[in-house]
Amino acid sequence: MNNRVWLLGSGLACVRLGALWLLVSREWSHQQSLSTLPLILLLFPEGLLLPAPMIWTLRTALFFSAVLVVGSFTAVALFGLAVGWLKYPCRK
């Protein structure tokens, strides 16, 4: 991977991990509200893997954090490949 993928992927992963841990901490302190709904959207598409009545423990939060990091780097890499393919299409 090149430096741009590392930079953008780590930035995206930090934003998504911050949103996850803010939501988990508000869940643990029983301060959930609709004002955090935009932060929930940052967890998609990986958030679709979670079961509907999710009980957040430290183990599940750490596991989902790893899933978000992998998903962030994968999304950046796929986006970079798509942009590269559109920029330099194959010629016959």
MMTF fields as JSON, N, C-alpha, C and O atoms, coordinates in Angstrom:
{
  "mmtfVersion": "1.0.0",
  "mmtfProducer": "UNKNOWN",
  "numBonds": 367,
  "numAtoms": 368,
  "numGroups": 92,
  "numChains": 1,
  "numModels": 1,
  "chainsPerModel": [1],
  "groupsPerChain": [92],
  "chainIdList": ["A"],
  "bondAtomList": [4, 2, 8, 6, 12, 10, 16, 14, 20, 18, 24, 22, 28, 26, 32, 30, 36, 34, 40, 38, 44, 42, 48, 46, 52, 50, 56, 54, 60, 58, 64, 62, 68, 66, 72, 70, 76, 74, 80, 78, 84, 82, 88, 86, 92, 90, 96, 94, 100, 98, 104, 102, 108, 106, 112, 110, 116, 114, 120, 118, 124, 122, 128, 126, 132, 130, 136, 134, 140, 138, 144, 142, 148, 146, 152, 150, 156, 154, 160, 158, 164, 162, 168, 166, 172, 170, 176, 174, 180, 178, 184, 182, 188, 186, 192, 190, 196, 194, 200, 198, 204, 202, 208, 206, 212, 210, 216, 214, 220, 218, 224, 222, 228, 226, 232, 230, 236, 234, 240, 238, 244, 242, 248, 246, 252, 250, 256, 254, 260, 258, 264, 262, 268, 266, 272, 270, 276, 274, 280, 278, 284, 282, 288, 286, 292, 290, 296, 294, 300, 298, 304, 302, 308, 306, 312, 310, 316, 314, 320, 318, 324, 322, 328, 326, 332, 330, 336, 334, 340, 338, 344, 342, 348, 346, 352, 350, 356, 354, 360, 358, 364, 362],
  "bondOrderList": [1, 1, 1, 1, 1, 1, 1, 1, 1, 1, 1, 1, 1, 1, 1, 1, 1, 1, 1, 1, 1, 1, 1, 1, 1, 1, 1, 1, 1, 1, 1, 1, 1, 1, 1, 1, 1, 1, 1, 1, 1, 1, 1, 1, 1, 1, 1, 1, 1, 1, 1, 1, 1, 1, 1, 1, 1, 1, 1, 1, 1, 1, 1, 1, 1, 1, 1, 1, 1, 1, 1, 1, 1, 1, 1, 1, 1, 1, 1, 1, 1, 1, 1, 1, 1, 1, 1, 1, 1, 1, 1],
  "groupList": [{"groupName": "MET", "atomNameList": ["N", "CA", "C", "O"], "elementList": ["N", "C", "C", "O"], "formalChargeList": [0, 0, 0, 0], "bondAtomList": [1, 0, 2, 1, 3, 2], "bondOrderList": [1, 1, 2], "singleLetterCode": "M", "chemCompType": "L-PEPTIDE LINKING"}, {"groupName": "ASN", "atomNameList": ["N", "CA", "C", "O"], "elementList": ["N", "C", "C", "O"], "formalChargeList": [0, 0, 0, 0], "bondAtomList": [1, 0, 2, 1, 3, 2], "bondOrderList": [1, 1, 2], "singleLetterCode": "N", "chemCompType": "L-PEPTIDE LINKING"}, {"groupName": "ARG", "atomNameList": ["N", "CA", "C", "O"], "elementList": ["N", "C", "C", "O"], "formalChargeList": [0, 0, 0, 0], "bondAtomList": [1, 0, 2, 1, 3, 2], "bondOrderList": [1, 1, 2], "singleLetterCode": "R", "chemCompType": "L-PEPTIDE LINKING"}, {"groupName": "VAL", "atomNameList": ["N", "CA", "C", "O"], "elementList": ["N", "C", "C", "O"], "formalChargeList": [0, 0, 0, 0], "bondAtomList": [1, 0, 2, 1, 3, 2], "bondOrderList": [1, 1, 2], "singleLetterCode": "V", "chemCompType": "L-PEPTIDE LINKING"}, {"groupName": "TRP", "atomNameList": ["N", "CA", "C", "O"], "elementList": ["N", "C", "C", "O"], "formalChargeList": [0, 0, 0, 0], "bondAtomList": [1, 0, 2, 1, 3, 2], "bondOrderList": [1, 1, 2], "singleLetterCode": "W", "chemCompType": "L-PEPTIDE LINKING"}, {"groupName": "LEU", "atomNameList": ["N", "CA", "C", "O"], "elementList": ["N", "C", "C", "O"], "formalChargeList": [0, 0, 0, 0], "bondAtomList": [1, 0, 2, 1, 3, 2], "bondOrderList": [1, 1, 2], "singleLetterCode": "L", "chemCompType": "L-PEPTIDE LINKING"}, {"groupName": "GLY", "atomNameList": ["N", "CA", "C", "O"], "elementList": ["N", "C", "C", "O"], "formalChargeList": [0, 0, 0, 0], "bondAtomList": [1, 0, 2, 1, 3, 2], "bondOrderList": [1, 1, 2], "singleLetterCode": "G", "chemCompType": "PEPTIDE LINKING"}, {"groupName": "SER", "atomNameList": ["N", "CA", "C", "O"], "elementList": ["N", "C", "C", "O"], "formalChargeList": [0, 0, 0, 0], "bondAtomList": [1, 0, 2, 1, 3, 2], "bondOrderList": [1, 1, 2], "singleLetterCode": "S", "chemCompType": "L-PEPTIDE LINKING"}, {"groupName": "ALA", "atomNameList": ["N", "CA", "C", "O"], "elementList": ["N", "C", "C", "O"], "formalChargeList": [0, 0, 0, 0], "bondAtomList": [1, 0, 2, 1, 3, 2], "bondOrderList": [1, 1, 2], "singleLetterCode": "A", "chemCompType": "L-PEPTIDE LINKING"}, {"groupName": "CYS", "atomNameList": ["N", "CA", "C", "O"], "elementList": ["N", "C", "C", "O"], "formalChargeList": [0, 0, 0, 0], "bondAtomList": [1, 0, 2, 1, 3, 2], "bondOrderList": [1, 1, 2], "singleLetterCode": "C", "chemCompType": "L-PEPTIDE LINKING"}, {"groupName": "GLU", "atomNameList": ["N", "CA", "C", "O"], "elementList": ["N", "C", "C", "O"], "formalChargeList": [0, 0, 0, 0], "bondAtomList": [1, 0, 2, 1, 3, 2], "bondOrderList": [1, 1, 2], "singleLetterCode": "E", "chemCompType": "L-PEPTIDE LINKING"}, {"groupName": "HIS", "atomNameList": ["N", "CA", "C", "O"], "elementList": ["N", "C", "C", "O"], "formalChargeList": [0, 0, 0, 0], "bondAtomList": [1, 0, 2, 1, 3, 2], "bondOrderList": [1, 1, 2], "singleLetterCode": "H", "chemCompType": "L-PEPTIDE LINKING"}, {"groupName": "GLN", "atomNameList": ["N", "CA", "C", "O"], "elementList": ["N", "C", "C", "O"], "formalChargeList": [0, 0, 0, 0], "bondAtomList": [1, 0, 2, 1, 3, 2], "bondOrderList": [1, 1, 2], "singleLetterCode": "Q", "chemCompType": "L-PEPTIDE LINKING"}, {"groupName": "THR", "atomNameList": ["N", "CA", "C", "O"], "elementList": ["N", "C", "C", "O"], "formalChargeList": [0, 0, 0, 0], "bondAtomList": [1, 0, 2, 1, 3, 2], "bondOrderList": [1, 1, 2], "singleLetterCode": "T", "chemCompType": "L-PEPTIDE LINKING"}, {"groupName": "PRO", "atomNameList": ["N", "CA", "C", "O"], "elementList": ["N", "C", "C", "O"], "formalChargeList": [0, 0, 0, 0], "bondAtomList": [1, 0, 2, 1, 3, 2], "bondOrderList": [1, 1, 2], "singleLetterCode": "P", "chemCompType": "L-PEPTIDE LINKING"}, {"groupName": "ILE", "atomNameList": ["N", "CA", "C", "O"], "elementList": ["N", "C", "C", "O"], "formalChargeList": [0, 0, 0, 0], "bondAtomList": [1, 0, 2, 1, 3, 2], "bondOrderList": [1, 1, 2], "singleLetterCode": "I", "chemCompType": "L-PEPTIDE LINKING"}, {"groupName": "PHE", "atomNameList": ["N", "CA", "C", "O"], "elementList": ["N", "C", "C", "O"], "formalChargeList": [0, 0, 0, 0], "bondAtomList": [1, 0, 2, 1, 3, 2], "bondOrderList": [1, 1, 2], "singleLetterCode": "F", "chemCompType": "L-PEPTIDE LINKING"}, {"groupName": "LYS", "atomNameList": ["N", "CA", "C", "O"], "elementList": ["N", "C", "C", "O"], "formalChargeList": [0, 0, 0, 0], "bondAtomList": [1, 0, 2, 1, 3, 2], "bondOrderList": [1, 1, 2], "singleLetterCode": "K", "chemCompType": "L-PEPTIDE LINKING"}, {"groupName": "TYR", "atomNameList": ["N", "CA", "C", "O"], "elementList": ["N", "C", "C", "O"], "formalChargeList": [0, 0, 0, 0], "bondAtomList": [1, 0, 2, 1, 3, 2], "bondOrderList": [1, 1, 2], "singleLetterCode": "Y", "chemCompType": "L-PEPTIDE LINKING"}],
  "groupTypeList": [0, 1, 1, 2, 3, 4, 5, 5, 6, 7, 6, 5, 8, 9, 3, 2, 5, 6, 8, 5, 4, 5, 5, 3, 7, 2, 10, 4, 7, 11, 12, 12, 7, 5, 7, 13, 5, 14, 5, 15, 5, 5, 5, 16, 14, 10, 6, 5, 5, 5, 14, 8, 14, 0, 15, 4, 13, 5, 2, 13, 8, 5, 16, 16, 7, 8, 3, 5, 3, 3, 6, 7, 16, 13, 8, 3, 8, 5, 16, 6, 5, 8, 3, 6, 4, 5, 17, 18, 14, 9, 2, 17],
  "groupIdList": [1, 2, 3, 4, 5, 6, 7, 8, 9, 10, 11, 12, 13, 14, 15, 16, 17, 18, 19, 20, 21, 22, 23, 24, 25, 26, 27, 28, 29, 30, 31, 32, 33, 34, 35, 36, 37, 38, 39, 40, 41, 42, 43, 44, 45, 46, 47, 48, 49, 50, 51, 52, 53, 54, 55, 56, 57, 58, 59, 60, 61, 62, 63, 64, 65, 66, 67, 68, 69, 70, 71, 72, 73, 74, 75, 76, 77, 78, 79, 80, 81, 82, 83, 84, 85, 86, 87, 88, 89, 90, 91, 92],
  "secStructList": [7, 7, 2, 2, 2, 2, 2, 2, 2, 2, 2, 2, 2, 2, 2, 2, 2, 2, 2, 2, 2, 2, 2, 2, 2, 2, 2, 2, 6, 6, 7, 7, 7, 4, 4, 4, 2, 2, 2, 2, 2, 6, 6, 6, 6, 4, 4, 4, 4, 1, 7, 1, 1, 7, 7, 7, 7, 2, 2, 2, 2, 2, 2, 2, 2, 2, 2, 2, 2, 2, 2, 2, 2, 2, 2, 2, 2, 2, 2, 2, 2, 2, 2, 2, 2, 2, 2, 1, 7, 7, 7, 7],
  "xCoordList": [0.841, 0.0, 0.887, 1.966, 0.405, 1.209, 0.863, -0.05, 1.594, 1.45, 0.086, -0.429, -0.5, -1.798, -2.888, -3.766, -2.831, -3.815, -3.644, -4.631, -2.393, -2.155, -2.668, -3.291, -2.409, -2.822, -4.344, -4.919, -4.992, -6.445, -7.135, -8.144, -6.602, -7.196, -7.099, -8.05, -5.954, -5.822, -6.674, -7.208, -6.812, -7.687, -9.143, -9.849, -9.587, -10.96, -11.193, -12.244, -10.21, -10.342, -10.414, -11.186, -9.631, -9.676, -11.026, -11.55, -11.592, -12.903, -13.967, -14.804, -13.933, -14.941, -14.773, -15.764, -13.53, -13.307, -13.732, -14.285, -13.477, -13.938, -15.447, -15.984, -16.138, -17.602, -18.088, -19.026, -17.458, -17.861, -17.695, -18.61, -16.529, -16.279, -17.105, -17.442, -17.444, -18.357, -19.739, -20.375, -20.202, -21.507, -21.524, -22.504, -20.44, -20.378, -20.34, -20.99, -19.586, -19.523, -20.869, -21.249, -21.591, -22.923, -23.896, -24.818, -23.699, -24.522, -24.263, -25.198, -22.993, -22.635, -23.099, -23.41, -23.151, -23.582, -25.082, -25.576, -25.802, -27.251, -27.639, -28.603, -26.888, -27.176, -27.451, -27.081, -28.092, -28.39, -29.405, -30.296, -29.26, -30.235, -30.222, -29.317, -31.237, -31.324, -30.294, -30.061, -29.685, -28.691, -27.421, -26.62, -27.229, -26.051, -26.322, -25.456, -27.49, -27.835, -26.859, -26.519, -26.392, -25.413, -24.127, -23.494, -23.743, -22.545, -22.762, -21.823, -23.986, -24.287, -24.095, -23.696, -24.37, -24.217, -22.755, -22.482, -21.818, -20.4, -19.984, -18.93, -20.793, -20.444, -20.907, -20.64, -21.59, -22.043, -20.979, -20.234, -20.845, -21.689, -21.382, -22.114, -20.305, -19.963, -21.008, -21.144, -21.74, -22.772, -23.91, -24.646, -24.055, -25.094, -24.773, -25.658, -23.535, -23.154, -23.595, -23.617, -23.944, -24.297, -25.721, -26.597, -25.968, -27.34, -28.17, -27.629, -29.477, -30.358, -30.271, -29.996, -30.479, -30.308, -28.852, -28.499, -28.016, -26.579, -26.283, -26.673, -25.592, -25.129, -23.635, -22.86, -23.231, -21.843, -21.014, -21.188, -20.119, -19.123, -17.783, -17.677, -16.783, -15.465, -14.946, -14.326, -15.19, -14.727, -15.393, -14.717, -16.711, -17.385, -16.992, -16.895, -16.767, -16.352, -14.96, -14.717, -14.04, -12.693, -12.713, -12.008, -13.522, -13.621, -14.215, -13.724, -15.271, -15.878, -14.956, -15.019, -14.106, -13.105, -12.145, -11.803, -11.709, -10.818, -11.522, -10.912, -12.793, -13.565, -13.667, -13.56, -13.873, -13.955, -12.636, -12.625, -11.521, -10.216, -9.975, -9.554, -10.24, -10.062, -10.996, -10.588, -12.239, -13.196, -12.811, -13.039, -12.233, -11.816, -10.686, -10.721, -9.684, -8.576, -9.031, -8.554, -9.944, -10.459, -11.236, -11.091, -12.053, -12.829, -11.919, -12.154, -10.886, -9.96, -9.196, -9.004, -8.759, -8.017, -8.9, -8.454, -10.143, -11.05, -11.391, -11.479, -11.582, -11.848, -10.644, -10.803, -9.434, -8.227, -8.072, -7.668, -8.391, -8.337, -9.362, -9.07, -10.561, -11.602, -11.212, -11.428, -10.643, -10.216, -9.074, -9.042, -8.147, -7.054, -7.542, -7.027, -8.535, -9.071, -9.799, -9.704, -10.53, -11.226, -10.264, -10.522, -9.165, -8.185, -7.396, -7.127, -7.026, -6.235, -6.946, -6.543, -8.004, -8.733, -7.869, -6.964, -8.169, -7.454, -7.8, -8.965, -6.779, -6.992, -6.655, -5.71, -7.443, -7.208, -6.484, -6.198],
  "yCoordList": [-1.179, 0.0, 1.242, 1.268, 2.24, 3.453, 4.362, 4.077, 5.436, 6.328, 6.999, 7.243, 7.299, 7.976, 7.068, 7.532, 5.783, 4.847, 4.74, 4.704, 4.69, 4.634, 5.89, 5.806, 7.042, 8.302, 8.435, 8.719, 8.229, 8.36, 7.258, 7.505, 6.048, 4.938, 5.125, 4.84, 5.604, 5.823, 6.999, 6.969, 8.022, 9.142, 8.712, 9.065, 7.949, 7.458, 6.512, 6.552, 5.666, 4.733, 5.489, 5.11, 6.537, 7.323, 7.985, 7.997, 8.531, 9.17, 8.142, 8.389, 6.987, 5.963, 5.344, 5.033, 5.16, 4.615, 5.613, 5.225, 6.881, 7.898, 7.904, 8.022, 7.776, 7.732, 6.484, 6.555, 5.348, 4.111, 4.217, 3.883, 4.681, 4.719, 5.788, 5.628, 6.874, 7.843, 7.224, 7.401, 6.501, 5.859, 4.77, 4.637, 3.989, 2.934, 3.536, 3.028, 4.608, 5.22, 5.818, 5.764, 6.387, 6.907, 5.767, 5.927, 4.629, 3.458, 2.948, 2.637, 2.868, 2.375, 3.313, 2.857, 4.618, 5.572, 5.888, 6.764, 5.168, 5.312, 6.731, 7.288, 7.313, 8.662, 8.658, 9.6, 7.613, 7.548, 8.622, 8.943, 9.169, 10.15, 10.15, 9.605, 10.766, 10.836, 11.783, 11.755, 12.608, 13.542, 12.824, 13.405, 11.592, 10.836, 10.006, 9.243, 10.138, 9.359, 9.559, 8.575, 10.778, 10.909, 10.112, 9.655, 9.944, 9.153, 7.673, 6.968, 7.207, 5.809, 5.542, 4.443, 6.523, 6.341, 6.136, 5.569, 6.593, 6.379, 4.92, 4.517, 4.138, 2.744, 1.798, 0.598, 2.315, 1.465, 1.361, 2.327, 0.279, -0.901, -1.994, -2.98, -1.832, -2.876, -3.006, -4.076, -1.952, -1.983, -2.934, -3.358, -3.269, -4.219, -5.637, -6.492, -5.896, -7.226, -7.477, -8.623, -6.429, -6.561, -7.072, -6.709, -7.913, -8.345, -7.189, -6.222, -7.303, -6.192, -5.825, -4.659, -6.708, -6.281, -6.471, -7.505, -5.482, -5.587, -5.184, -4.103, -6.055, -5.742, -5.476, -6.379, -4.234, -3.844, -4.2, -3.632, -5.148, -5.456, -4.941, -4.507, -4.988, -4.529, -5.4, -4.895, -6.691, -7.616, -7.335, -7.309, -7.124, -6.847, -5.48, -5.308, -4.513, -3.185, -3.232, -2.593, -3.984, -4.111, -4.884, -4.525, -5.944, -6.715, -5.862, -5.884, -5.111, -4.269, -3.123, -2.649, -2.669, -1.655, -2.191, -1.488, -3.436, -4.053, -4.208, -3.998, -4.57, -4.695, -3.343, -3.27, -2.271, -0.938, -0.493, 0.144, -0.825, -0.456, -1.169, -0.549, -2.469, -3.232, -2.706, -2.557, -2.428, -1.895, -0.527, -0.227, 0.306, 1.645, 1.56, 2.23, 0.732, 0.591, -0.067, 0.29, -1.016, -1.66, -0.673, -0.666, 0.152, 1.138, 2.147, 2.502, 2.608, 3.565, 2.918, 3.539, 1.677, 0.987, 0.752, 0.956, 0.327, 0.113, 1.423, 1.47, 2.478, 3.783, 4.253, 4.798, 4.041, 4.411, 3.62, 4.169, 2.327, 1.516, 1.978, 2.021, 2.326, 2.793, 4.117, 4.313, 5.019, 6.304, 6.094, 6.722, 5.218, 4.918, 4.282, 4.574, 3.413, 2.759, 3.769, 3.705, 4.706, 5.72, 6.734, 7.291, 6.963, 7.933, 7.373, 8.085, 6.098, 5.447, 4.185, 3.084, 4.315, 3.11, 2.278, 2.792, 1.014, 0.099, 0.446, 0.653, 0.507, 0.81, -0.406, -1.135, -0.62, -1.778, -1.355, -2.187],
  "zCoordList": [0.0, 0.0, 0.0, 0.592, -0.666, -0.691, 0.489, 1.264, 0.606, 1.759, 1.834, 2.925, 0.682, 0.681, 1.255, 1.983, 0.927, 1.478, 2.987, 3.721, 3.458, 4.902, 5.599, 6.657, 5.013, 5.62, 5.657, 6.708, 4.516, 4.461, 5.249, 5.91, 5.186, 5.923, 7.42, 8.147, 7.887, 9.329, 9.788, 10.897, 8.972, 9.317, 9.405, 10.35, 8.416, 8.429, 9.603, 10.243, 9.879, 10.999, 12.332, 13.213, 12.485, 13.73, 13.926, 15.039, 12.875, 12.972, 13.338, 14.207, 12.672, 12.937, 14.318, 14.979, 14.766, 16.109, 17.18, 18.209, 16.942, 17.887, 18.014, 19.115, 16.877, 16.917, 17.648, 18.441, 17.387, 18.059, 19.563, 20.315, 20.01, 21.447, 22.138, 23.311, 21.454, 22.04, 22.214, 23.253, 21.204, 21.298, 22.369, 23.102, 22.464, 23.473, 24.877, 25.79, 25.048, 26.376, 26.773, 27.943, 25.809, 26.113, 26.398, 27.197, 25.757, 26.042, 27.462, 28.199, 27.832, 29.165, 30.268, 31.369, 29.997, 31.013, 30.926, 31.634, 30.052, 29.88, 29.477, 30.002, 28.545, 28.041, 26.546, 25.844, 26.056, 24.634, 24.271, 25.057, 23.074, 22.601, 21.076, 20.443, 20.512, 19.054, 18.456, 17.248, 19.269, 18.746, 18.284, 17.551, 18.696, 18.256, 17.012, 16.582, 16.432, 15.24, 14.074, 13.417, 13.783, 12.696, 12.938, 11.986, 14.193, 14.475, 14.174, 13.803, 14.331, 14.032, 12.548, 12.164, 11.716, 10.272, 9.864, 8.806, 10.694, 10.393, 10.558, 10.067, 11.233, 11.492, 10.393, 10.459, 9.396, 8.303, 7.244, 7.073, 6.524, 6.4, 7.427, 7.51, 8.212, 9.171, 10.268, 10.861, 10.546, 11.565, 11.242, 12.133, 9.966, 9.581, 10.054, 10.075, 10.427, 10.912, 12.348, 12.796, 13.069, 14.477, 14.634, 13.848, 15.642, 15.893, 16.449, 16.984, 16.316, 16.695, 18.177, 18.463, 19.122, 20.525, 20.951, 21.518, 20.678, 20.961, 22.397, 22.84, 23.122, 24.476, 24.367, 24.052, 24.627, 24.445, 25.68, 26.758, 25.487, 26.496, 25.987, 24.84, 26.821, 26.383, 25.246, 24.31, 25.32, 24.28, 22.934, 21.905, 22.93, 21.66, 21.108, 19.893, 21.986, 21.516, 20.901, 19.877, 21.513, 20.942, 19.626, 18.683, 19.56, 18.323, 17.2, 16.071, 17.516, 16.49, 16.101, 14.966, 17.005, 16.663, 15.613, 14.662, 15.784, 14.796, 13.451, 12.403, 13.476, 12.242, 11.542, 10.318, 12.308, 11.713, 11.099, 10.046, 11.748, 11.196, 9.876, 8.899, 9.843, 8.6, 7.514, 6.362, 7.875, 6.907, 6.383, 5.211, 7.229, 6.796, 5.776, 4.744, 6.071, 5.126, 3.826, 2.749, 3.922, 2.718, 1.862, 0.64, 2.483, 1.728, 1.032, -0.123, 1.726, 1.121, -0.029, -1.075, 0.159, -0.901, -2.123, -3.253, -1.912, -3.044, -3.741, -4.968, -2.969, -3.573, -4.388, -5.48, -3.852, -4.599, -5.881, -6.906, -5.834, -7.053, -8.073, -9.268, -7.617, -8.535, -9.181, -10.377, -8.401, -8.951, -9.944, -11.002, -9.603, -10.528, -11.809, -12.888, -11.697, -12.881, -13.757, -14.983, -13.139, -13.927, -14.535, -15.603, -13.848, -14.342, -15.519, -16.487, -15.436, -16.477, -16.945, -16.567, -17.765, -18.195, -19.15, -19.808, -19.204, -20.107, -21.541, -21.88, -22.375, -23.798, -24.612, -24.312, -25.653, -26.537, -27.778, -28.64]
}
